[in-house]
Structures are given as C-alpha cells and as structure tokens.
Amino acid sequence: MPILRLETWEGLTKDTKRDFVETMTRETCRILGCPPEAVTVIIDEKPKENWGAAGELCSERFPDK
C-alpha cells in the first residue's frame, strides 16, 4: 500500500489539493501497477513560521509566497 506524503506551506487551494491527489494516485498506479484503492496521499501543510531554510524562518525569507 503506497503512502505518499507532501509537506508544504499552508495555503494550497482545495482544487490544487484535489488535482495533486488525483494526479499522484493515477501516476502511482501506472508506475507501480497497483489499484487506486491501495494509494494513500497525505498533504501536511505547515505555517511558514514553523519552517526554516538556510538559517531563516521561511515567513521572513519568503514573505510574499
């Protein structure tokens, strides 16, 4: 049972999440030869202030994104 996990900054739209889940499920089934029922996709959104990169908070490093 494949489990796919995406960690990203919060703010994705519901349509973007739906597209991601549908696309990742379809491509996982194509590549691994498993049924869609076997695929789990977890989207874990984090506030930019809880994420650091290059020694800085992402909320400060990427304020407009």
N, CA, C and O atoms as a Maestro MAE file, in Angstrom:
{
 s_m_m2io_version
 :::
 2.0.0
}

f_m_ct {
 s_m_title
 :::
 protein
 m_atom[260] {
  # First column is atom index #
  i_m_mmod_type
  r_m_x_coord
  r_m_y_coord
  r_m_z_coord
  i_m_residue_number
  s_m_chain_name
  s_m_pdb_residue_name
  s_m_pdb_atom_name
  i_m_atomic_number
  :::
  1 25 0.848 -1.173 0.000 1 A "MET " " N  " 7
  2 3 0.000 0.000 0.000 1 A "MET " " CA " 6
  3 2 0.893 1.234 0.000 1 A "MET " " C  " 6
  4 15 1.475 1.559 1.035 1 A "MET " " O  " 8
  5 25 1.019 1.930 -1.121 2 A "PRO " " N  " 7
  6 3 1.840 3.134 -1.175 2 A "PRO " " CA " 6
  7 2 1.201 4.279 -0.380 2 A "PRO " " C  " 6
  8 15 -0.001 4.528 -0.468 2 A "PRO " " O  " 8
  9 25 2.037 4.956 0.387 3 A "ILE " " N  " 7
  10 3 1.613 6.163 1.093 3 A "ILE " " CA " 6
  11 2 2.504 7.289 0.609 3 A "ILE " " C  " 6
  12 15 3.725 7.234 0.762 3 A "ILE " " O  " 8
  13 25 1.898 8.305 0.030 4 A "LEU " " N  " 7
  14 3 2.633 9.463 -0.475 4 A "LEU " " CA " 6
  15 2 2.372 10.637 0.463 4 A "LEU " " C  " 6
  16 15 1.224 10.924 0.802 4 A "LEU " " O  " 8
  17 25 3.428 11.307 0.877 5 A "ARG " " N  " 7
  18 3 3.279 12.427 1.806 5 A "ARG " " CA " 6
  19 2 3.903 13.681 1.186 5 A "ARG " " C  " 6
  20 15 5.046 13.669 0.730 5 A "ARG " " O  " 8
  21 25 3.122 14.754 1.185 6 A "LEU " " N  " 7
  22 3 3.593 16.053 0.733 6 A "LEU " " CA " 6
  23 2 3.624 16.989 1.928 6 A "LEU " " C  " 6
  24 15 2.599 17.199 2.577 6 A "LEU " " O  " 8
  25 25 4.776 17.550 2.225 7 A "GLU " " N  " 7
  26 3 4.882 18.589 3.239 7 A "GLU " " CA " 6
  27 2 5.114 19.901 2.510 7 A "GLU " " C  " 6
  28 15 6.034 20.018 1.700 7 A "GLU " " O  " 8
  29 25 4.278 20.883 2.801 8 A "THR " " N  " 7
  30 3 4.334 22.151 2.089 8 A "THR " " CA " 6
  31 2 3.838 23.267 2.996 8 A "THR " " C  " 6
  32 15 3.294 23.013 4.071 8 A "THR " " O  " 8
  33 25 4.032 24.503 2.552 9 A "TRP " " N  " 7
  34 3 3.496 25.631 3.304 9 A "TRP " " CA " 6
  35 2 1.984 25.638 3.185 9 A "TRP " " C  " 6
  36 15 1.430 25.193 2.180 9 A "TRP " " O  " 8
  37 25 1.327 26.140 4.205 10 A "GLU " " N  " 7
  38 3 -0.128 26.213 4.167 10 A "GLU " " CA " 6
  39 2 -0.575 27.217 3.099 10 A "GLU " " C  " 6
  40 15 0.156 28.136 2.731 10 A "GLU " " O  " 8
  41 25 -1.798 27.005 2.620 11 A "GLY " " N  " 7
  42 3 -2.362 27.935 1.656 11 A "GLY " " CA " 6
  43 2 -2.755 27.326 0.321 11 A "GLY " " C  " 6
  44 15 -3.245 28.041 -0.554 11 A "GLY " " O  " 8
  45 25 -2.555 26.025 0.139 12 A "LEU " " N  " 7
  46 3 -2.999 25.408 -1.108 12 A "LEU " " CA " 6
  47 2 -4.522 25.462 -1.179 12 A "LEU " " C  " 6
  48 15 -5.204 25.308 -0.165 12 A "LEU " " O  " 8
  49 25 -5.042 25.677 -2.367 13 A "THR " " N  " 7
  50 3 -6.489 25.674 -2.534 13 A "THR " " CA " 6
  51 2 -7.005 24.236 -2.560 13 A "THR " " C  " 6
  52 15 -6.246 23.296 -2.794 13 A "THR " " O  " 8
  53 25 -8.290 24.084 -2.321 14 A "LYS " " N  " 7
  54 3 -8.904 22.755 -2.374 14 A "LYS " " CA " 6
  55 2 -8.759 22.160 -3.770 14 A "LYS " " C  " 6
  56 15 -8.527 20.958 -3.904 14 A "LYS " " O  " 8
  57 25 -8.891 22.982 -4.814 15 A "ASP " " N  " 7
  58 3 -8.733 22.494 -6.184 15 A "ASP " " CA " 6
  59 2 -7.313 21.994 -6.431 15 A "ASP " " C  " 6
  60 15 -7.123 20.971 -7.089 15 A "ASP " " O  " 8
  61 25 -6.320 22.703 -5.913 16 A "THR " " N  " 7
  62 3 -4.925 22.280 -6.065 16 A "THR " " CA " 6
  63 2 -4.691 20.962 -5.355 16 A "THR " " C  " 6
  64 15 -4.027 20.074 -5.890 16 A "THR " " O  " 8
  65 25 -5.233 20.828 -4.153 17 A "LYS " " N  " 7
  66 3 -5.093 19.570 -3.409 17 A "LYS " " CA " 6
  67 2 -5.760 18.419 -4.145 17 A "LYS " " C  " 6
  68 15 -5.197 17.328 -4.239 17 A "LYS " " O  " 8
  69 25 -6.958 18.660 -4.666 18 A "ARG " " N  " 7
  70 3 -7.683 17.626 -5.409 18 A "ARG " " CA " 6
  71 2 -6.876 17.185 -6.627 18 A "ARG " " C  " 6
  72 15 -6.745 15.989 -6.888 18 A "ARG " " O  " 8
  73 25 -6.335 18.151 -7.374 19 A "ASP " " N  " 7
  74 3 -5.538 17.848 -8.560 19 A "ASP " " CA " 6
  75 2 -4.293 17.049 -8.177 19 A "ASP " " C  " 6
  76 15 -3.934 16.089 -8.859 19 A "ASP " " O  " 8
  77 25 -3.643 17.444 -7.096 20 A "PHE " " N  " 7
  78 3 -2.451 16.729 -6.638 20 A "PHE " " CA " 6
  79 2 -2.785 15.279 -6.286 20 A "PHE " " C  " 6
  80 15 -2.093 14.356 -6.715 20 A "PHE " " O  " 8
  81 25 -3.847 15.082 -5.504 21 A "VAL " " N  " 7
  82 3 -4.242 13.735 -5.085 21 A "VAL " " CA " 6
  83 2 -4.609 12.871 -6.292 21 A "VAL " " C  " 6
  84 15 -4.182 11.720 -6.386 21 A "VAL " " O  " 8
  85 25 -5.394 13.420 -7.207 22 A "GLU " " N  " 7
  86 3 -5.793 12.656 -8.397 22 A "GLU " " CA " 6
  87 2 -4.582 12.293 -9.252 22 A "GLU " " C  " 6
  88 15 -4.449 11.152 -9.693 22 A "GLU " " O  " 8
  89 25 -3.705 13.261 -9.482 23 A "THR " " N  " 7
  90 3 -2.533 13.028 -10.334 23 A "THR " " CA " 6
  91 2 -1.565 12.038 -9.697 23 A "THR " " C  " 6
  92 15 -1.086 11.120 -10.363 23 A "THR " " O  " 8
  93 25 -1.280 12.219 -8.423 24 A "MET " " N  " 7
  94 3 -0.340 11.321 -7.743 24 A "MET " " CA " 6
  95 2 -0.897 9.897 -7.644 24 A "MET " " C  " 6
  96 15 -0.147 8.929 -7.772 24 A "MET " " O  " 8
  97 25 -2.191 9.769 -7.419 25 A "THR " " N  " 7
  98 3 -2.808 8.441 -7.368 25 A "THR " " CA " 6
  99 2 -2.713 7.769 -8.732 25 A "THR " " C  " 6
  100 15 -2.301 6.614 -8.833 25 A "THR " " O  " 8
  101 25 -3.094 8.490 -9.772 26 A "ARG " " N  " 7
  102 3 -3.056 7.926 -11.127 26 A "ARG " " CA " 6
  103 2 -1.641 7.495 -11.514 26 A "ARG " " C  " 6
  104 15 -1.442 6.393 -12.024 26 A "ARG " " O  " 8
  105 25 -0.664 8.366 -11.270 27 A "GLU " " N  " 7
  106 3 0.711 8.053 -11.675 27 A "GLU " " CA " 6
  107 2 1.329 6.951 -10.813 27 A "GLU " " C  " 6
  108 15 2.127 6.156 -11.311 27 A "GLU " " O  " 8
  109 25 0.979 6.894 -9.556 28 A "THR " " N  " 7
  110 3 1.463 5.814 -8.698 28 A "THR " " CA " 6
  111 2 0.925 4.477 -9.198 28 A "THR " " C  " 6
  112 15 1.660 3.492 -9.269 28 A "THR " " O  " 8
  113 25 -0.361 4.448 -9.543 29 A "CYS " " N  " 7
  114 3 -0.958 3.220 -10.080 29 A "CYS " " CA " 6
  115 2 -0.302 2.820 -11.397 29 A "CYS " " C  " 6
  116 15 -0.044 1.638 -11.623 29 A "CYS " " O  " 8
  117 25 -0.032 3.775 -12.255 30 A "ARG " " N  " 7
  118 3 0.603 3.496 -13.543 30 A "ARG " " CA " 6
  119 2 2.005 2.920 -13.348 30 A "ARG " " C  " 6
  120 15 2.378 1.947 -14.004 30 A "ARG " " O  " 8
  121 25 2.771 3.517 -12.452 31 A "ILE " " N  " 7
  122 3 4.160 3.104 -12.264 31 A "ILE " " CA " 6
  123 2 4.276 1.813 -11.456 31 A "ILE " " C  " 6
  124 15 5.062 0.931 -11.801 31 A "ILE " " O  " 8
  125 25 3.501 1.702 -10.393 32 A "LEU " " N  " 7
  126 3 3.621 0.539 -9.506 32 A "LEU " " CA " 6
  127 2 2.665 -0.595 -9.826 32 A "LEU " " C  " 6
  128 15 2.814 -1.703 -9.310 32 A "LEU " " O  " 8
  129 25 1.679 -0.319 -10.680 33 A "GLY " " N  " 7
  130 3 0.737 -1.364 -11.057 33 A "GLY " " CA " 6
  131 2 -0.222 -1.758 -9.944 33 A "GLY " " C  " 6
  132 15 -0.635 -2.914 -9.853 33 A "GLY " " O  " 8
  133 25 -0.571 -0.807 -9.107 34 A "CYS " " N  " 7
  134 3 -1.495 -1.095 -8.005 34 A "CYS " " CA " 6
  135 2 -2.844 -0.429 -8.279 34 A "CYS " " C  " 6
  136 15 -2.930 0.477 -9.108 34 A "CYS " " O  " 8
  137 25 -3.890 -0.869 -7.591 35 A "PRO " " N  " 7
  138 3 -5.195 -0.236 -7.779 35 A "PRO " " CA " 6
  139 2 -5.260 1.093 -7.007 35 A "PRO " " C  " 6
  140 15 -4.539 1.273 -6.026 35 A "PRO " " O  " 8
  141 25 -6.124 2.024 -7.450 36 A "PRO " " N  " 7
  142 3 -6.256 3.310 -6.761 36 A "PRO " " CA " 6
  143 2 -6.610 3.163 -5.284 36 A "PRO " " C  " 6
  144 15 -6.207 3.989 -4.464 36 A "PRO " " O  " 8
  145 25 -7.352 2.127 -4.946 37 A "GLU " " N  " 7
  146 3 -7.756 1.911 -3.556 37 A "GLU " " CA " 6
  147 2 -6.560 1.655 -2.634 37 A "GLU " " C  " 6
  148 15 -6.670 1.791 -1.415 37 A "GLU " " O  " 8
  149 25 -5.431 1.288 -3.217 38 A "ALA " " N  " 7
  150 3 -4.241 0.988 -2.423 38 A "ALA " " CA " 6
  151 2 -3.412 2.234 -2.105 38 A "ALA " " C  " 6
  152 15 -2.513 2.181 -1.266 38 A "ALA " " O  " 8
  153 25 -3.709 3.347 -2.767 39 A "VAL " " N  " 7
  154 3 -2.881 4.550 -2.648 39 A "VAL " " CA " 6
  155 2 -3.470 5.514 -1.626 39 A "VAL " " C  " 6
  156 15 -4.658 5.835 -1.664 39 A "VAL " " O  " 8
  157 25 -2.621 5.968 -0.717 40 A "THR " " N  " 7
  158 3 -2.994 6.996 0.250 40 A "THR " " CA " 6
  159 2 -2.108 8.205 0.023 40 A "THR " " C  " 6
  160 15 -0.892 8.077 -0.118 40 A "THR " " O  " 8
  161 25 -2.727 9.392 -0.012 41 A "VAL " " N  " 7
  162 3 -1.981 10.640 -0.172 41 A "VAL " " CA " 6
  163 2 -2.265 11.513 1.045 41 A "VAL " " C  " 6
  164 15 -3.421 11.760 1.388 41 A "VAL " " O  " 8
  165 25 -1.213 11.969 1.685 42 A "ILE " " N  " 7
  166 3 -1.332 12.827 2.863 42 A "ILE " " CA " 6
  167 2 -0.703 14.173 2.537 42 A "ILE " " C  " 6
  168 15 0.463 14.244 2.148 42 A "ILE " " O  " 8
  169 25 -1.477 15.236 2.697 43 A "ILE " " N  " 7
  170 3 -0.979 16.597 2.489 43 A "ILE " " CA " 6
  171 2 -0.860 17.236 3.864 43 A "ILE " " C  " 6
  172 15 -1.853 17.409 4.570 43 A "ILE " " O  " 8
  173 25 0.349 17.578 4.230 44 A "ASP " " N  " 7
  174 3 0.633 18.146 5.549 44 A "ASP " " CA " 6
  175 2 1.113 19.584 5.354 44 A "ASP " " C  " 6
  176 15 2.263 19.826 4.988 44 A "ASP " " O  " 8
  177 25 0.211 20.530 5.606 45 A "GLU " " N  " 7
  178 3 0.551 21.938 5.430 45 A "GLU " " CA " 6
  179 2 1.087 22.529 6.729 45 A "GLU " " C  " 6
  180 15 0.545 22.285 7.807 45 A "GLU " " O  " 8
  181 25 2.140 23.296 6.613 46 A "LYS " " N  " 7
  182 3 2.777 23.927 7.762 46 A "LYS " " CA " 6
  183 2 2.804 25.443 7.572 46 A "LYS " " C  " 6
  184 15 3.012 25.925 6.459 46 A "LYS " " O  " 8
  185 25 2.598 26.191 8.647 47 A "PRO " " N  " 7
  186 3 2.784 27.637 8.551 47 A "PRO " " CA " 6
  187 2 4.253 27.938 8.231 47 A "PRO " " C  " 6
  188 15 5.154 27.263 8.729 47 A "PRO " " O  " 8
  189 25 4.481 28.945 7.407 48 A "LYS " " N  " 7
  190 3 5.862 29.300 7.053 48 A "LYS " " CA " 6
  191 2 6.684 29.656 8.286 48 A "LYS " " C  " 6
  192 15 7.904 29.491 8.280 48 A "LYS " " O  " 8
  193 25 6.044 30.136 9.330 49 A "GLU " " N  " 7
  194 3 6.783 30.491 10.538 49 A "GLU " " CA " 6
  195 2 7.264 29.254 11.294 49 A "GLU " " C  " 6
  196 15 8.091 29.366 12.199 49 A "GLU " " O  " 8
  197 25 6.757 28.079 10.933 50 A "ASN " " N  " 7
  198 3 7.201 26.827 11.542 50 A "ASN " " CA " 6
  199 2 8.160 26.064 10.637 50 A "ASN " " C  " 6
  200 15 8.402 24.876 10.852 50 A "ASN " " O  " 8
  201 25 8.703 26.732 9.634 51 A "TRP " " N  " 7
  202 3 9.555 26.091 8.642 51 A "TRP " " CA " 6
  203 2 10.785 26.971 8.470 51 A "TRP " " C  " 6
  204 15 10.663 28.185 8.310 51 A "TRP " " O  " 8
  205 25 11.958 26.373 8.501 52 A "GLY " " N  " 7
  206 3 13.188 27.138 8.323 52 A "GLY " " CA " 6
  207 2 13.976 26.652 7.136 52 A "GLY " " C  " 6
  208 15 13.946 25.468 6.801 52 A "GLY " " O  " 8
  209 25 14.687 27.572 6.495 53 A "ALA " " N  " 7
  210 3 15.555 27.230 5.365 53 A "ALA " " CA " 6
  211 2 16.738 28.195 5.362 53 A "ALA " " C  " 6
  212 15 16.564 29.402 5.531 53 A "ALA " " O  " 8
  213 25 17.917 27.666 5.174 54 A "ALA " " N  " 7
  214 3 19.139 28.475 5.104 54 A "ALA " " CA " 6
  215 2 19.318 29.352 6.343 54 A "ALA " " C  " 6
  216 15 19.813 30.475 6.254 54 A "ALA " " O  " 8
  217 25 18.912 28.827 7.494 55 A "GLY " " N  " 7
  218 3 19.108 29.548 8.739 55 A "GLY " " CA " 6
  219 2 18.097 30.636 9.029 55 A "GLY " " C  " 6
  220 15 18.287 31.425 9.954 55 A "GLY " " O  " 8
  221 25 17.016 30.693 8.250 56 A "GLU " " N  " 7
  222 3 15.994 31.716 8.449 56 A "GLU " " CA " 6
  223 2 14.611 31.079 8.493 56 A "GLU " " C  " 6
  224 15 14.398 29.999 7.941 56 A "GLU " " O  " 8
  225 25 13.675 31.755 9.154 57 A "LEU " " N  " 7
  226 3 12.286 31.333 9.067 57 A "LEU " " CA " 6
  227 2 11.787 31.608 7.653 57 A "LEU " " C  " 6
  228 15 12.084 32.654 7.076 57 A "LEU " " O  " 8
  229 25 11.041 30.679 7.106 58 A "CYS " " N  " 7
  230 3 10.519 30.877 5.738 58 A "CYS " " CA " 6
  231 2 9.546 32.048 5.666 58 A "CYS " " C  " 6
  232 15 9.391 32.661 4.610 58 A "CYS " " O  " 8
  233 25 8.896 32.360 6.774 59 A "SER " " N  " 7
  234 3 7.992 33.518 6.782 59 A "SER " " CA " 6
  235 2 8.767 34.813 6.573 59 A "SER " " C  " 6
  236 15 8.209 35.786 6.064 59 A "SER " " O  " 8
  237 25 10.036 34.845 6.955 60 A "GLU " " N  " 7
  238 3 10.888 36.017 6.726 60 A "GLU " " CA " 6
  239 2 11.647 35.922 5.413 60 A "GLU " " C  " 6
  240 15 11.837 36.926 4.728 60 A "GLU " " O  " 8
  241 25 12.074 34.733 5.066 61 A "ARG " " N  " 7
  242 3 12.838 34.516 3.829 61 A "ARG " " CA " 6
  243 2 11.960 34.659 2.578 61 A "ARG " " C  " 6
  244 15 12.411 35.159 1.547 61 A "ARG " " O  " 8
  245 25 10.718 34.220 2.683 62 A "PHE " " N  " 7
  246 3 9.772 34.252 1.562 62 A "PHE " " CA " 6
  247 2 8.464 34.924 1.994 62 A "PHE " " C  " 6
  248 15 7.430 34.257 2.043 62 A "PHE " " O  " 8
  249 25 8.481 36.201 2.302 63 A "PRO " " N  " 7
  250 3 7.292 36.843 2.860 63 A "PRO " " CA " 6
  251 2 6.107 36.938 1.904 63 A "PRO " " C  " 6
  252 15 4.967 37.012 2.364 63 A "PRO " " O  " 8
  253 25 6.330 36.938 0.614 64 A "ASP " " N  " 7
  254 3 5.246 37.134 -0.363 64 A "ASP " " CA " 6
  255 2 4.734 35.849 -0.960 64 A "ASP " " C  " 6
  256 15 3.804 35.890 -1.765 64 A "ASP " " O  " 8
  257 25 5.285 34.727 -0.612 65 A "LYS " " N  " 7
  258 3 4.879 33.473 -1.241 65 A "LYS " " CA " 6
  259 2 4.018 32.674 -0.319 65 A "LYS " " C  " 6
  260 15 3.577 31.582 -0.677 65 A "LYS " " O  " 8
  :::
 }
 m_bond[259] {
  # First column is bond index #
  i_m_from
  i_m_to
  i_m_order
  :::
  1 1 2 1
  2 2 3 1
  3 3 4 2
  4 3 5 1
  5 5 6 1
  6 6 7 1
  7 7 8 2
  8 7 9 1
  9 9 10 1
  10 10 11 1
  11 11 12 2
  12 11 13 1
  13 13 14 1
  14 14 15 1
  15 15 16 2
  16 15 17 1
  17 17 18 1
  18 18 19 1
  19 19 20 2
  20 19 21 1
  21 21 22 1
  22 22 23 1
  23 23 24 2
  24 23 25 1
  25 25 26 1
  26 26 27 1
  27 27 28 2
  28 27 29 1
  29 29 30 1
  30 30 31 1
  31 31 32 2
  32 31 33 1
  33 33 34 1
  34 34 35 1
  35 35 36 2
  36 35 37 1
  37 37 38 1
  38 38 39 1
  39 39 40 2
  40 39 41 1
  41 41 42 1
  42 42 43 1
  43 43 44 2
  44 43 45 1
  45 45 46 1
  46 46 47 1
  47 47 48 2
  48 47 49 1
  49 49 50 1
  50 50 51 1
  51 51 52 2
  52 51 53 1
  53 53 54 1
  54 54 55 1
  55 55 56 2
  56 55 57 1
  57 57 58 1
  58 58 59 1
  59 59 60 2
  60 59 61 1
  61 61 62 1
  62 62 63 1
  63 63 64 2
  64 63 65 1
  65 65 66 1
  66 66 67 1
  67 67 68 2
  68 67 69 1
  69 69 70 1
  70 70 71 1
  71 71 72 2
  72 71 73 1
  73 73 74 1
  74 74 75 1
  75 75 76 2
  76 75 77 1
  77 77 78 1
  78 78 79 1
  79 79 80 2
  80 79 81 1
  81 81 82 1
  82 82 83 1
  83 83 84 2
  84 83 85 1
  85 85 86 1
  86 86 87 1
  87 87 88 2
  88 87 89 1
  89 89 90 1
  90 90 91 1
  91 91 92 2
  92 91 93 1
  93 93 94 1
  94 94 95 1
  95 95 96 2
  96 95 97 1
  97 97 98 1
  98 98 99 1
  99 99 100 2
  100 99 101 1
  101 101 102 1
  102 102 103 1
  103 103 104 2
  104 103 105 1
  105 105 106 1
  106 106 107 1
  107 107 108 2
  108 107 109 1
  109 109 110 1
  110 110 111 1
  111 111 112 2
  112 111 113 1
  113 113 114 1
  114 114 115 1
  115 115 116 2
  116 115 117 1
  117 117 118 1
  118 118 119 1
  119 119 120 2
  120 119 121 1
  121 121 122 1
  122 122 123 1
  123 123 124 2
  124 123 125 1
  125 125 126 1
  126 126 127 1
  127 127 128 2
  128 127 129 1
  129 129 130 1
  130 130 131 1
  131 131 132 2
  132 131 133 1
  133 133 134 1
  134 134 135 1
  135 135 136 2
  136 135 137 1
  137 137 138 1
  138 138 139 1
  139 139 140 2
  140 139 141 1
  141 141 142 1
  142 142 143 1
  143 143 144 2
  144 143 145 1
  145 145 146 1
  146 146 147 1
  147 147 148 2
  148 147 149 1
  149 149 150 1
  150 150 151 1
  151 151 152 2
  152 151 153 1
  153 153 154 1
  154 154 155 1
  155 155 156 2
  156 155 157 1
  157 157 158 1
  158 158 159 1
  159 159 160 2
  160 159 161 1
  161 161 162 1
  162 162 163 1
  163 163 164 2
  164 163 165 1
  165 165 166 1
  166 166 167 1
  167 167 168 2
  168 167 169 1
  169 169 170 1
  170 170 171 1
  171 171 172 2
  172 171 173 1
  173 173 174 1
  174 174 175 1
  175 175 176 2
  176 175 177 1
  177 177 178 1
  178 178 179 1
  179 179 180 2
  180 179 181 1
  181 181 182 1
  182 182 183 1
  183 183 184 2
  184 183 185 1
  185 185 186 1
  186 186 187 1
  187 187 188 2
  188 187 189 1
  189 189 190 1
  190 190 191 1
  191 191 192 2
  192 191 193 1
  193 193 194 1
  194 194 195 1
  195 195 196 2
  196 195 197 1
  197 197 198 1
  198 198 199 1
  199 199 200 2
  200 199 201 1
  201 201 202 1
  202 202 203 1
  203 203 204 2
  204 203 205 1
  205 205 206 1
  206 206 207 1
  207 207 208 2
  208 207 209 1
  209 209 210 1
  210 210 211 1
  211 211 212 2
  212 211 213 1
  213 213 214 1
  214 214 215 1
  215 215 216 2
  216 215 217 1
  217 217 218 1
  218 218 219 1
  219 219 220 2
  220 219 221 1
  221 221 222 1
  222 222 223 1
  223 223 224 2
  224 223 225 1
  225 225 226 1
  226 226 227 1
  227 227 228 2
  228 227 229 1
  229 229 230 1
  230 230 231 1
  231 231 232 2
  232 231 233 1
  233 233 234 1
  234 234 235 1
  235 235 236 2
  236 235 237 1
  237 237 238 1
  238 238 239 1
  239 239 240 2
  240 239 241 1
  241 241 242 1
  242 242 243 1
  243 243 244 2
  244 243 245 1
  245 245 246 1
  246 246 247 1
  247 247 248 2
  248 247 249 1
  249 249 250 1
  250 250 251 1
  251 251 252 2
  252 251 253 1
  253 253 254 1
  254 254 255 1
  255 255 256 2
  256 255 257 1
  257 257 258 1
  258 258 259 1
  259 259 260 2
  :::
 }
}
